[in-house]
Amino acid sequence: MKNWKVGSRKSMLALTQTNWVIEQLKKLDAESTFEVHEIVTKGDVILDVTLSKVGGKGLFVKEIEQSLFDKETDMAVHSMKDMPSELPEGLVIGAVPKRVDPRDVLISLTGKTLDELPEGAVVGTSSLRRAAQLLNYRPDLQIRSIRGNIDTRLRKLKEEGFDAIILAAAGLERVNWNGTITQFLPVEISLPAVGQGALAIECRADDTEMLALLKKFDHQPTKLAVTAERAFLHKMQGGCQVPIGAYATIEEGAEGAMPQITLTGMVGAPDGSTLIKHTITGTDPEVLGVQVANHLLDLGAGEILASVLEENAR
Ligand SMILES: NCc1[nH]cc(CCC(=O)O)c1CC(=O)O
């Protein structure tokens, strides 16, 4: 019998995810109770600046991690894509639940798909990754920054003159707003952010009781895929504010054989002029992430990322 304290951001999406995780954990451990602690992060406070310019990794997780260290909370539910590729010493990801749809989606007021949007249409996104890929596919589009939680962005779509906005399918699915989606963008056009569609449950590395509970909730194929994507991100030295995407799929091996991981990585110039992508299949997620990253670095990804960092410093 234990009362676990669960840290969460205050947004509708964060609280929905946290409550969903709690429901699942209750099924695995009927003895325990859980209480949610709402925590405001830097990313929630600074809303008027493009994410890539706010700077610093882990904008949405730092304050929550501090509360874990201070033992004000015992676990925290994050969107995996908001997690920096390296965790602070003393904290671990205790469970990676099964991933939901990893794709980006287009939401347009007129119901027009990406191919049908008129010449010069205004598309809202503050993600350099999404901008790079959209402009590479449709150089005529105008990309405009849009910030805020998903409810705010859907309101701005209507009120601020966007023809369309791009969001993650996962967030909309979790809050039951799939009905707003006009088009699921194929990963060949918009490679998702590292970890998109997955959750990370973070806890203290020495909390064996918590770890034992979370272990039951871990989804191995998702963990393998996300590990490969995050190894790639780490080698590219990127946070969530860089024009980097990665997506891994898992093919279960025959009886006793290792699952096959197919990882695609992407780095793009935010103006869409250059897009570098590469896919490799292997069995070791860490090795695979580094291999894909090294291949992209050989093709000039380092120069693209350096010029983005320079742009942000201005
Ligand atoms: N950038 C913010 C963010 N962080 C996690 C999600 C939801 C999707 C997910 O969990 O992968 C979103 C919204 C979005 O990108 O549309």
The ligand as a Gaussian input file, in Angstrom:
#p B3LYP/6-31G(d) Opt

LIG

0 1
 N        5.787000      20.138000     -29.253000
 C        4.897000      19.960000     -28.155000
 C        4.356000      18.568000     -28.071000
 N        4.972000      17.637000     -27.304000
 C        4.256000      16.464000     -27.409000
 C        3.181000      16.692000     -28.254000
 C        2.168000      15.668000     -28.552000
 C        2.630000      14.561000     -29.432000
 C        3.505000      13.529000     -28.830000
 O        3.339000      13.114000     -27.675000
 O        4.399000      13.065000     -29.532000
 C        3.223000      18.030000     -28.675000
 C        2.267000      18.723000     -29.554000
 C        2.544000      18.656000     -31.035000
 O        3.691000      18.557000     -31.485000
 O        1.594000      18.729000     -31.805000

